[in-house]
Amino acid sequence: MRRPLLLIALLCAEVTFTQVTFAQQSPALNTAKLDSLLTIVEAKDKAMTSIAILKDGKLAYSKAVGYSTITPTVKTPATPDTKYRIGSISKVFTGTMIFQLIEEDKLSLTTPLSNFYPKIPNATKITIANLLNHSSGLFNFTNDSTYSKKLAKAVTHEELLASFNAKPVFEPGAKHEYSNTNFVLLGYIVEKLDKKTYPAALKTRITNKIGLKNTYYGGKINPLNKEANSYLWSGSWQPATETDMTIPAGAGALVSTPADLTKFLDALFNGKLVSEKSVTAMKTMQEGFGMALFMMPFYERQSFGHNGGIDGFQSQASYFPDDKIAVAMISNGVNTSLNTLMIGVLSIVFNRPYAIPTFESITLKSEDLDKYLGVYASPQLPIKITITKKDATLIGQATGQPSFALEATKADEFKLESINVSLTFDPAKGLMTFKQNGATFIMTREKL
């Protein structure tokens, strides 16, 4: 079960754009409308983001808005060459290398994990296939309650492996449940079989092979190498935490650009990295899970890809086989729903009716916020939410989590679009209605 709020996950699971059936149209790229969308996104501080669209093997659109680095004295504009952490999109690279090893007869989908890590719980029962499609039952180590306190410190393979000894969530193959643990292990297996580090294997097997010049295993963020820092919105862009990249490993440690991601997906789906048989296995869904890929429908069209989130970075990348179109978006600061932005991009790409959003909000004075301040609790939730203010901005903070700035959208209603949160207040009764992703909780203000 996912937490009902409020932190962006380190490494995300699948994204579904939307799905309704209509007749297909032949896409003709409206670059002016894409520019208009990104212009309003930047002007309204909704995201700092970079987008690339590849069609028939050629880059058709590439644009970045916002800043790669923000300091008290300097703001460095992002460009299409700015490199970002891509989080769980790294899993597609790891999965591709695993299928290359399978094609080389060094591995099979039925190979047990015990061949490499016999001390992992259920290792004799867990297969490579179970790891690839998240049916291993291994506990997702990023869900550990102490994880956020450890993410900035480097770890060794041995230290990370020791953290994987938690009691399994379910028996291997019984069901599917997203776990970053699976792909850290797969990345380690690549290293064992190739007898080289993951970064070296990635170069040999993928990036050098298809000419990805801006994709590699990340380290400490280096702005001088055109690497973006990440930010969270709190009335202005504030620096996010920086995870040490020894932790996400093959599950989420890569750095890339949207253009490189579209080139990678195009190569993957067109036989330049693995066989058609392997791609078919990767995109075959069981309970919504493929092997390193997810199906991401957009109306009548089907795409395959992944999304990612790490620190303040969020990303989505997918390939539409029937249209031979790849689309990738990577953001280093998000103040809205990235999925909603991607739906807008795809609507423009595929010539669907789409009105550029205005992102309207209402302006309140600092004293207008006083009636909402306090600590709110509900017997349905294990946390409390403290509401404070900073100047004319309402600030929320859940127990043990970072604070977040809220945007006033109408009378007594505030939103944090980036994680689909809305708060509606009834000041006279001391109540706050908290909503996120379809869940609703009535919270009561505690008496002072």
C-alpha positions in Angstrom: 0.0 0.0 0.0 1.3 3.4 -0.9 1.4 6.2 1.7 -1.6 8.5 1.2 0.7 11.6 1.1 3.0 13.6 0.7 6.5 12.8 -0.3 7.4 12.2 -4.0 8.6 8.6 -4.2 12.2 8.0 -4.8 11.6 5.6 -7.6 8.2 5.5 -9.1 6.0 2.7 -10.5 4.0 2.9 -13.7 2.0 5.8 -15.2 -1.2 5.5 -17.1 -1.8 8.6 -19.3 -5.5 8.0 -20.2 -7.6 5.6 -22.2 -10.6 6.1 -24.4 -11.3 4.7 -27.8 -11.4 6.9 -30.9 -10.2 6.5 -34.5 -6.5 7.0 -35.0 -5.2 10.1 -36.7 -1.9 10.5 -38.5 0.1 12.8 -36.3 1.7 16.1 -37.6 3.8 17.8 -35.0 2.6 21.2 -33.9 5.8 22.7 -32.6 4.3 26.1 -32.0 1.6 24.7 -29.7 4.3 22.7 -27.8 6.2 26.0 -27.4 3.1 27.7 -26.1 2.5 25.0 -23.5 6.1 25.2 -22.2 6.0 29.0 -22.2 3.0 29.1 -19.8 4.5 26.2 -17.7 7.6 28.3 -17.2 5.9 31.6 -16.7 3.6 30.2 -14.0 6.4 28.2 -12.3 4.7 24.9 -12.9 7.8 23.0 -13.9 11.4 23.3 -14.9 11.5 20.7 -17.6 13.0 19.4 -20.8 11.1 17.5 -23.5 12.2 15.6 -26.6 10.1 13.9 -29.3 11.6 11.5 -31.8 9.6 10.4 -34.9 10.8 7.7 -37.4 14.2 7.6 -35.9 14.8 11.4 -36.1 14.6 14.0 -33.4 11.5 16.1 -34.2 11.3 18.4 -31.2 13.6 19.4 -28.3 13.1 22.2 -25.8 14.0 23.0 -22.1 12.5 25.6 -19.8 13.5 26.7 -16.4 16.9 26.5 -14.7 19.4 23.7 -14.3 20.9 25.4 -11.2 19.6 28.1 -8.9 21.8 29.9 -6.4 21.2 33.2 -4.4 23.3 35.0 -7.1 23.0 33.0 -10.3 20.3 31.2 -12.2 21.6 28.9 -15.0 19.0 28.4 -17.8 18.4 24.8 -18.8 19.0 23.7 -22.4 18.2 20.6 -24.3 21.8 19.4 -23.4 21.1 19.7 -19.7 21.4 16.3 -18.0 19.0 15.1 -15.3 18.7 12.2 -13.0 16.1 9.9 -14.5 15.2 7.7 -11.5 13.3 4.5 -12.4 13.7 4.9 -16.1 17.1 3.4 -15.3 15.2 0.1 -14.8 14.6 -0.1 -18.6 18.4 0.1 -19.2 19.0 -2.6 -16.6 16.3 -4.8 -18.0 17.8 -4.5 -21.5 21.2 -5.6 -20.3 19.6 -8.6 -18.5 17.9 -9.6 -21.8 21.2 -9.2 -23.6 22.8 -11.6 -21.1 19.9 -14.1 -21.7 20.5 -13.9 -25.4 24.2 -14.7 -24.8 23.1 -17.8 -22.8 24.7 -16.5 -19.6 21.3 -16.3 -17.9 17.7 -17.4 -18.4 14.4 -16.2 -17.1 14.2 -19.3 -14.9 17.6 -18.8 -13.3 17.2 -18.7 -9.6 18.5 -15.7 -7.6 20.3 -18.2 -5.3 22.9 -18.7 -8.1 24.1 -15.2 -7.2 22.8 -14.3 -3.8 21.8 -17.4 -1.8 21.3 -15.5 1.4 18.5 -13.3 0.1 15.1 -14.6 1.5 13.4 -17.1 -0.8 16.4 -16.9 -3.2 15.9 -20.5 -4.4 12.3 -19.7 -5.4 12.9 -16.3 -6.9 13.8 -16.3 -10.6 15.2 -13.6 -12.9 11.7 -13.3 -14.4 10.3 -12.6 -10.9 12.8 -9.8 -10.4 12.1 -8.3 -13.9 8.3 -8.2 -13.4 8.2 -7.4 -9.7 6.7 -10.7 -8.6 9.6 -11.6 -6.3 7.9 -10.7 -3.1 11.0 -8.9 -1.8 10.4 -6.0 0.4 10.9 -2.6 -1.4 13.9 -1.2 0.6 13.0 2.4 -0.2 9.8 1.9 1.8 11.7 1.4 5.0 10.7 4.0 7.6 14.3 5.0 8.1 15.2 5.3 4.4 14.9 9.1 4.1 17.5 9.5 6.8 20.0 7.4 4.9 19.7 8.5 1.3 22.6 11.0 1.3 25.2 8.5 2.5 27.2 6.2 0.2 26.8 2.5 0.8 28.7 -0.6 -0.4 27.1 -3.5 -2.2 27.4 -5.6 0.9 25.6 -3.0 3.1 22.8 -2.6 0.6 22.4 -6.4 0.3 22.2 -6.7 4.0 19.1 -4.4 4.0 17.4 -6.8 1.6 17.0 -9.4 4.3 13.6 -8.1 5.5 10.8 -10.6 5.6 9.3 -11.1 2.1 6.0 -9.4 1.4 4.6 -12.5 -0.4 5.7 -15.8 -2.0 7.5 -15.5 -5.3 5.1 -15.5 -8.2 2.0 -15.1 -6.0 1.3 -11.6 -7.2 3.1 -8.5 -8.5 4.1 -5.5 -6.4 6.6 -2.8 -7.3 10.0 -3.1 -5.5 13.2 -1.3 -6.2 15.1 -4.1 -4.5 14.5 -6.3 -7.6 16.4 -4.0 -10.0 19.3 -3.2 -7.6 19.8 -7.0 -7.6 19.5 -7.3 -11.4 22.1 -4.5 -11.7 24.5 -6.4 -9.4 23.9 -9.6 -11.5 24.9 -7.7 -14.6 28.2 -6.7 -12.9 28.8 -10.3 -11.8 28.3 -11.8 -15.2 30.1 -9.1 -17.1 32.9 -9.0 -14.6 32.9 -5.2 -14.7 31.1 -2.3 -12.9 27.6 -1.3 -13.9 28.8 2.0 -15.4 31.3 0.1 -17.6 28.7 -2.5 -18.6 26.3 0.2 -19.5 28.8 1.9 -21.8 29.7 -1.4 -23.6 26.3 -2.8 -23.9 24.1 0.3 -24.6 25.5 3.9 -24.7 28.6 3.3 -26.9 26.7 0.9 -29.1 23.9 3.4 -30.1 25.7 6.6 -29.5 24.2 8.0 -26.3 26.6 10.7 -25.3 24.7 12.1 -22.3 23.6 8.9 -20.5 25.7 7.4 -17.7 25.7 6.2 -14.1 25.4 9.3 -12.0 27.6 10.6 -9.1 27.7 13.8 -7.1 25.8 16.4 -9.2 28.2 18.5 -11.2 26.7 21.7 -12.7 29.9 22.3 -14.6 29.1 19.1 -16.5 25.7 20.5 -17.5 24.0 18.4 -14.8 20.9 19.8 -13.2 20.2 20.1 -9.5 16.7 19.4 -8.4 14.2 21.6 -6.6 10.9 21.5 -4.7 8.4 24.4 -4.9 7.7 26.2 -1.6 6.6 29.6 -2.8 9.8 29.6 -4.8 12.2 26.9 -6.0 14.1 25.4 -3.0 16.9 22.8 -3.2 15.8 19.2 -2.9 17.8 16.5 -1.2 20.6 14.7 -3.2 20.6 10.9 -3.0 23.9 9.2 -3.1 23.8 7.2 -6.3 25.3 4.1 -4.7 21.9 3.5 -3.2 19.5 3.4 -6.2 22.1 1.5 -8.4 20.5 -0.4 -11.3 17.0 0.7 -10.0 17.5 4.4 -10.5 21.1 5.8 -10.7 21.3 6.9 -14.3 21.6 10.4 -15.7 20.4 11.3 -19.2 18.6 13.8 -21.4 15.2 13.5 -23.0 16.8 13.3 -26.5 19.0 10.4 -25.4 16.0 8.6 -23.8 14.0 8.8 -27.0 17.0 7.5 -29.0 17.4 4.6 -26.5 13.7 3.6 -26.7 13.8 3.8 -30.5 16.8 1.6 -30.6 15.3 -0.9 -28.1 12.1 -1.3 -30.1 13.8 -1.5 -33.5 16.2 -4.4 -32.9 19.4 -2.5 -32.2 19.9 -3.7 -28.6 18.0 -7.0 -28.2 15.9 -9.3 -30.4 12.2 -8.9 -31.1 11.6 -11.9 -28.9 13.1 -10.1 -26.0 11.2 -6.9 -26.6 8.0 -9.0 -26.7 8.8 -10.5 -23.4 9.7 -7.1 -21.9 6.3 -5.6 -22.9 4.1 -8.6 -22.1 2.0 -7.5 -19.1 1.0 -9.6 -16.1 -1.2 -7.8 -13.6 -0.1 -4.6 -15.2 3.6 -5.3 -15.0 6.0 -6.0 -17.9 9.6 -7.0 -17.6 11.2 -3.6 -17.0 8.5 -1.9 -19.0 5.0 -0.7 -18.4 2.1 -0.2 -20.8 1.2 3.5 -20.9 -2.0 3.9 -22.9 -3.0 7.2 -24.5 -6.6 7.0 -25.8 -6.6 4.3 -28.5 -2.8 4.2 -28.7 -0.5 2.0 -26.7 3.0 3.0 -25.6 5.6 1.2 -23.5 8.0 2.8 -21.2 8.6 3.9 -17.6 8.5 6.9 -15.3 10.9 7.9 -12.6 11.3 10.1 -9.5 14.3 10.7 -7.4 14.8 13.7 -5.1 13.1 16.6 -6.9 13.5 15.0 -10.3 10.5 13.5 -12.1 10.5 11.9 -15.5 8.4 10.0 -18.1 9.5 8.3 -21.3 7.6 6.0 -23.6 7.6 4.6 -27.2 4.5 4.2 -29.5 5.4 1.3 -31.7 2.6 1.8 -34.2 3.5 5.4 -34.8 7.3 5.0 -34.3 7.2 8.0 -31.9 9.2 8.3 -28.7 8.4 11.0 -26.1 10.5 11.9 -23.1 10.1 14.5 -20.4 12.5 15.1 -17.5 12.0 17.7 -14.8 14.2 19.0 -12.1 11.3 20.9 -10.4 7.6 20.2 -10.6 4.8 22.3 -9.2 1.9 20.5 -10.9 1.1 17.0 -12.1 3.8 15.8 -14.5 1.4 13.2 -15.9 -1.1 16.0 -16.7 1.6 17.9 -18.5 2.5 14.8 -20.5 -1.1 14.3 -21.5 -1.0 17.8 -22.8 2.2 17.1 -24.8 0.8 13.9 -26.2 -2.5 15.6 -27.1 -0.5 18.1 -29.2 1.7 15.3 -30.7 -1.3 13.3 -31.8 -3.4 16.3 -32.9 -6.1 15.8 -30.2 -8.3 18.7 -29.1 -6.4 20.4 -26.3 -6.6 23.9 -24.8 -3.4 25.3 -23.3 -4.0 25.6 -19.5 -3.9 29.0 -17.9 -3.0 27.8 -14.4 -5.2 30.4 -12.8 -5.1 30.9 -9.0 -6.3 33.5 -6.6 -4.2 35.9 -4.6 -4.7 36.2 -0.8 -3.1 38.5 1.8 -1.2 37.1 4.7 -4.0 37.9 7.1 -6.5 36.0 5.0 -4.6 32.8 5.9 -4.8 33.1 9.7 -8.2 31.3 9.9 -6.6 28.1 8.4 -3.6 27.8 10.7 -3.3 24.9 13.2 -2.6 21.2 13.6 -5.1 18.9 11.9 -5.6 15.2 12.7 -7.9 12.3 11.7 -8.3 8.8 13.3 -8.1 7.5 9.7 -4.5 8.7 9.3 -1.3 7.9 11.3 0.0 11.4 10.7 -1.0 15.0 11.5 -0.8 17.9 9.2 0.4 21.3 10.5 -0.7 24.3 8.6 1.4 27.5 8.9 2.1 30.4 6.6 5.1 32.2 5.1 4.1 35.7 4.1 1.0 35.2 1.8 1.7 31.5 1.2 0.0 28.7 3.1 2.4 26.0 4.2 1.5 22.4 5.1 3.7 19.8 6.7 2.8 16.2 7.5 4.4 14.4 10.5 8.0 13.5 9.7 7.8 14.9 6.1 9.1 18.1 4.4 6.9 21.2 4.3 5.1 22.1 1.1 3.6 25.3 -0.3 -0.1 25.3 -1.2 -1.7 27.3 -4.0 -5.0 29.0 -3.4 -7.4 28.0 -6.2 -10.7 29.2 -4.9 -12.3 30.3 -1.6 -11.1 28.0 1.2 -9.5 25.6 -1.2 -5.8 25.0 -1.7 -3.9 22.5 -3.9 -0.5 20.9 -4.3 -0.9 19.7 -7.9 2.5 17.9 -8.1 1.2 15.1 -5.9 -2.6 15.6 -6.5 -3.3 17.0 -3.1 -6.2 19.3 -2.3 -7.2 20.8 1.0 -10.6 22.4 1.6 -11.1 24.2 4.9 -14.3 24.9 6.9 -12.8 27.5 9.3 -16.0 27.9 11.3 -16.1 24.2 12.2 -12.3 23.8 12.4 -12.3 21.1 9.7 -10.1 20.4 6.8 -10.9 17.9 4.0 -7.8 16.3 2.6 -7.9 14.6 -0.8 -5.3 12.8 -2.8 -5.6 10.4 -5.7 -9.3 9.6 -4.9 -8.9 9.2 -1.2 -10.7 11.6 1.1 -10.1 12.3 4.8 -11.9 14.7 7.1 -9.4 16.2 9.6 -10.2 18.2 12.7 -8.1 21.1 14.0 -6.7 20.4 17.4 -7.4 22.9 20.2 -4.6 25.0 21.4 
